[in-house]
Amino acid sequence: MPHKIRKSKAPPPPAGCPMGTCMRLLGGAWTPSVIWQLSGGPRRFGELYRDIPGISPKMLSARLRELEAKRVILREVAPTSPPSVEYTLSELGRELIPIIDTIVKVGTRLLHEADATA
């Protein structure tokens, strides 16, 4: 006999799927790492490049441009010679830190559980 199909008890998704929008932002390669590094304060390109092992300069540049376009980070050019550029999190970017922190905590727990079963 076939199983009865149950109705979902989850609330209906909001119009425009805001969860999907946020996940598309955070799902970009290296995006959470860039946001996480900027949570410690303003950083220059070279500092970020050293802070994120494995990222290429081309990818870092692309992520910074993308996050600036999405208003997650702010790019400030200092009037020095040569010009110095610093990146900081915007208000929106700062709102993402608790989300990334929670993902890190769950990921750490999953790693520990995988180690315990191995």
C-alpha positions as CSV (number, residue, x, y, z in Angstrom):
1,M,0.0,0.0,0.0
2,P,1.4,3.4,-0.9
3,H,2.4,5.9,1.7
4,K,0.0,8.8,2.4
5,I,1.6,12.1,1.2
6,R,1.8,14.5,4.2
7,K,1.4,18.2,4.0
8,S,4.4,20.3,4.9
9,K,4.3,22.0,8.3
10,A,7.0,24.5,7.2
11,P,5.7,28.1,6.6
12,P,5.4,29.0,2.9
13,P,8.5,30.5,1.4
14,P,8.4,34.3,1.2
15,A,7.9,35.9,-2.2
16,G,11.2,36.2,-4.1
17,C,12.9,33.5,-2.0
18,P,15.2,35.6,0.1
19,M,17.0,32.5,1.4
20,G,18.0,31.6,-2.1
21,T,19.2,35.1,-2.7
22,C,21.5,35.0,0.4
23,M,22.8,31.5,-0.4
24,R,23.7,32.6,-4.0
25,L,25.7,35.4,-2.5
26,L,27.5,33.2,0.0
27,G,27.8,30.3,-2.4
28,G,30.4,32.1,-4.6
29,A,33.9,30.6,-4.5
30,W,36.0,32.3,-1.8
31,T,33.2,34.7,-0.9
32,P,32.7,33.6,2.7
33,S,36.5,33.7,3.2
34,V,36.7,37.3,1.9
35,I,33.8,38.4,4.1
36,W,35.3,36.6,7.1
37,Q,38.7,38.2,6.7
38,L,37.1,41.7,6.5
39,S,35.3,41.1,9.7
40,G,38.5,41.8,11.5
41,G,38.6,45.4,10.1
42,P,39.8,47.2,7.0
43,R,42.3,45.3,4.7
44,R,44.3,46.1,1.6
45,F,44.4,43.8,-1.4
46,G,47.8,42.4,-0.5
47,E,46.8,41.7,3.1
48,L,43.7,39.8,2.0
49,Y,45.8,37.9,-0.5
50,R,48.1,36.7,2.3
51,D,45.2,36.1,4.6
52,I,43.4,33.7,2.2
53,P,45.7,30.8,1.3
54,G,45.1,29.3,-2.1
55,I,43.2,32.2,-3.6
56,S,44.6,33.6,-6.8
57,P,45.0,37.4,-7.3
58,K,42.6,37.2,-10.3
59,M,39.9,35.4,-8.2
60,L,40.4,37.8,-5.2
61,S,40.0,40.8,-7.5
62,A,36.8,39.3,-9.0
63,R,35.3,38.6,-5.6
64,L,36.1,42.1,-4.3
65,R,34.5,43.7,-7.4
66,E,31.4,41.4,-7.1
67,L,31.0,42.1,-3.4
68,E,31.4,45.8,-3.9
69,A,28.8,45.7,-6.7
70,K,26.4,43.9,-4.3
71,R,27.1,46.5,-1.6
72,V,28.6,43.9,0.8
73,I,31.9,45.7,1.0
74,L,33.1,49.2,0.6
75,R,36.2,50.2,-1.4
76,E,38.0,53.3,-0.2
77,V,40.8,54.9,-2.2
78,A,43.2,56.9,0.0
79,P,44.7,60.0,-1.7
80,T,48.3,58.9,-1.4
81,S,51.0,58.4,-4.0
82,P,50.7,55.6,-5.1
83,P,46.9,55.4,-4.3
84,S,46.1,53.0,-1.5
85,V,42.9,51.0,-1.5
86,E,41.2,49.6,1.6
87,Y,38.2,47.3,1.8
88,T,35.8,47.2,4.7
89,L,32.5,45.5,5.3
90,S,29.3,47.5,4.8
91,E,26.4,47.3,7.2
92,L,25.0,44.5,5.0
93,G,28.4,42.7,5.1
94,R,28.5,42.9,8.9
95,E,25.0,41.3,9.0
96,L,26.5,38.2,7.2
97,I,29.1,37.5,9.9
98,P,26.8,35.7,12.3
99,I,25.6,33.6,9.4
100,I,29.1,32.6,8.4
101,D,30.0,32.0,12.1
102,T,27.1,29.6,12.5
103,I,28.1,27.7,9.3
104,V,31.7,27.4,10.7
105,K,30.4,26.1,14.0
106,V,28.2,23.5,12.3
107,G,31.0,22.5,9.9
108,T,33.4,22.1,12.8
109,R,30.9,19.8,14.6
110,L,30.4,17.8,11.4
111,L,34.2,17.4,11.0
112,H,34.5,16.2,14.6
113,E,31.6,13.7,14.2
114,A,33.2,12.4,11.0
115,D,36.5,12.0,12.8
116,A,34.8,10.1,15.6
117,T,33.2,7.6,13.3
118,A,36.3,7.0,11.2
